Structure formats: structure tokens, C-alpha cells
Amino acid sequence: MIGKSFDGGAYIKTSSKGDLIKGLILNHWAKIWEMNLDRAYTADFEAFGEKAQNPSDAEVDF
């Protein structure tokens, strides 16, 4: 596991639930990119916790 820290700022947290094999990650990033956000483009990340252990029914935080 790799730990990173980020400077303070305004962040948005979204989550997505579904099948990792069927494009859950890519599909959710496509939704994020369509959002009208004032982005700094300095840090994007996903968090895979306990809820992401079942690939066919995973929940991932972005």
C-alpha cells in the first residue's frame, strides 16, 4: 500500500458501485470529467477499501 498526502483545498468525493470487470472505474471517471467542476488538475485518486474486495459488486471512492 502506498500512502500520499495532499495539500488542503476543496475536494469532491464521489462513489460508484458495480462490476470492476465491466468498466466501473472508467465509466465513473467519464462522469466526473463531465461535471462542471473548478478543477486544479493536481491530484485525482481512487480509494479501494473493504467494499471493493468483491470485483463483481465493488464500491470505490473517487
Summary of the structure (lengths in Angstrom):
residues: 62
radius of gyration: 12.6
end to end distance: 16.9
largest distance: 34.0
contacts: 107
relative contact order: 0.31
helix: 32%
strand: 15%
